[in-house]
Amino acid sequence: MNYPIFNMATAEQDVISITERAAKQIKKLIVQENLGEGRHLRVGVKGGGCSGLSYLIDFDDMNEMDTLVEMDGFSVIIDKRQALYLHGTVLDFKDGLDARGFIFENPQASSTCGCGASFSA
């Protein structure tokens, strides 16, 4: 697939790439939610789900453990401790009959659940 236009990178390597479709949807959500300054798109992982780890995507305030990257019209934050689970991940958005919502394509995942919402590393 021919993907990413926006890359969230650290000095070492790409953490996450966001497709044009996902970026367009994120911008729509920012307008719909009327988010003010200081609110960023948080992408991360948390314990849980049928495979052990679940993806996290939300709007949040930045804290001292976050890495911040400005993208095309919005900013993304990732907790530095969670970044190792997301290196190389592509965030896409599907809007079709077979799937709707944000989709994580994560090369760090050794297995995923059937719905794609959780994984193990």
C-alpha positions as CSV (number, residue, x, y, z in Angstrom):
1,M,0.0,0.0,0.0
2,N,1.1,3.5,-0.7
3,Y,0.6,5.3,2.6
4,P,2.0,7.9,4.9
5,I,2.2,11.5,4.3
6,F,2.7,12.6,8.0
7,N,5.4,10.9,10.1
8,M,5.8,11.3,13.8
9,A,9.5,10.7,14.4
10,T,12.0,10.7,17.1
11,A,15.7,11.2,16.6
12,E,16.0,7.4,16.3
13,Q,13.2,6.3,14.0
14,D,9.6,6.9,12.9
15,V,7.1,6.3,15.7
16,I,3.8,6.6,13.8
17,S,2.7,7.6,10.3
18,I,-0.8,9.0,9.6
19,T,-2.5,8.6,6.3
20,E,-4.2,11.5,4.5
21,R,-7.6,9.8,5.2
22,A,-6.9,9.7,9.0
23,A,-5.5,13.2,9.0
24,K,-8.7,14.5,7.3
25,Q,-10.9,12.7,9.9
26,I,-8.8,14.0,12.8
27,K,-9.2,17.6,11.5
28,K,-13.0,17.0,11.3
29,L,-13.1,15.8,14.9
30,I,-11.1,18.8,16.1
31,V,-13.7,21.2,14.5
32,Q,-16.7,19.1,15.7
33,E,-15.4,18.9,19.3
34,N,-14.4,22.6,19.2
35,L,-11.0,21.8,20.8
36,G,-9.0,24.7,22.0
37,E,-5.3,25.3,22.4
38,G,-3.4,22.8,24.5
39,R,-5.4,19.8,23.4
40,H,-3.6,17.3,21.2
41,L,-4.3,14.0,19.6
42,R,-3.0,11.3,21.9
43,V,-2.0,8.0,20.4
44,G,-0.9,5.2,22.6
45,V,-1.5,1.8,24.1
46,K,-2.9,0.6,27.4
47,G,-3.1,-2.8,29.1
48,G,-6.3,-4.7,28.2
49,G,-8.2,-6.2,25.3
50,C,-8.2,-9.9,24.3
51,S,-4.6,-9.8,23.2
52,G,-3.0,-8.0,26.1
53,L,-2.6,-4.4,24.8
54,S,-5.3,-2.0,23.4
55,Y,-4.8,1.0,21.2
56,L,-5.6,4.4,22.6
57,I,-6.6,7.4,20.6
58,D,-8.1,10.5,22.2
59,F,-7.7,14.2,22.6
60,D,-5.7,15.2,25.7
61,D,-3.3,17.7,27.4
62,M,0.4,17.2,27.1
63,N,2.4,16.0,30.2
64,E,6.2,15.7,30.9
65,M,6.4,12.1,29.6
66,D,5.0,13.0,26.1
67,T,6.7,13.5,22.8
68,L,5.0,16.2,20.7
69,V,5.0,16.5,16.9
70,E,3.2,19.1,14.9
71,M,1.5,17.6,11.9
72,D,-0.5,19.3,9.1
73,G,-3.0,21.4,11.1
74,F,-2.9,19.4,14.4
75,S,-0.4,18.0,16.9
76,V,0.1,14.5,18.1
77,I,1.4,13.4,21.5
78,I,2.7,9.9,22.5
79,D,3.9,8.9,25.9
80,K,7.6,8.1,25.6
81,R,7.1,4.9,27.5
82,Q,4.5,3.7,25.0
83,A,6.4,4.7,21.9
84,L,8.3,1.4,21.6
85,Y,5.0,-0.5,21.1
86,L,4.1,1.9,18.2
87,H,7.3,2.3,16.2
88,G,6.5,1.9,12.5
89,T,2.7,2.0,13.0
90,V,0.4,3.4,10.4
91,L,-2.8,5.1,11.5
92,D,-5.4,5.0,8.8
93,F,-9.1,5.7,8.7
94,K,-11.6,3.4,7.0
95,D,-15.1,4.6,6.0
96,G,-16.6,1.7,4.1
97,L,-19.1,-1.1,4.5
98,D,-16.6,-3.6,5.8
99,A,-15.0,-1.2,8.4
100,R,-15.4,2.2,9.8
101,G,-13.1,4.0,12.2
102,F,-9.4,4.4,12.9
103,I,-7.2,1.4,12.0
104,F,-3.8,0.7,13.4
105,E,-1.3,-1.3,11.3
106,N,1.4,-2.1,13.7
107,P,4.6,-4.1,12.7
108,Q,5.4,-4.5,16.4
109,A,2.3,-6.7,17.0
110,S,3.2,-10.3,17.2
111,S,-0.6,-11.2,17.2
112,T,-3.8,-9.3,17.0
113,C,-7.4,-10.0,18.0
114,G,-10.1,-10.5,15.3
115,C,-11.4,-6.9,15.5
116,G,-7.9,-5.3,15.4
117,A,-8.4,-3.3,18.6
118,S,-5.9,-5.1,20.7
119,F,-2.5,-6.8,20.1
120,S,0.4,-8.5,21.8
121,A,4.0,-7.5,21.3
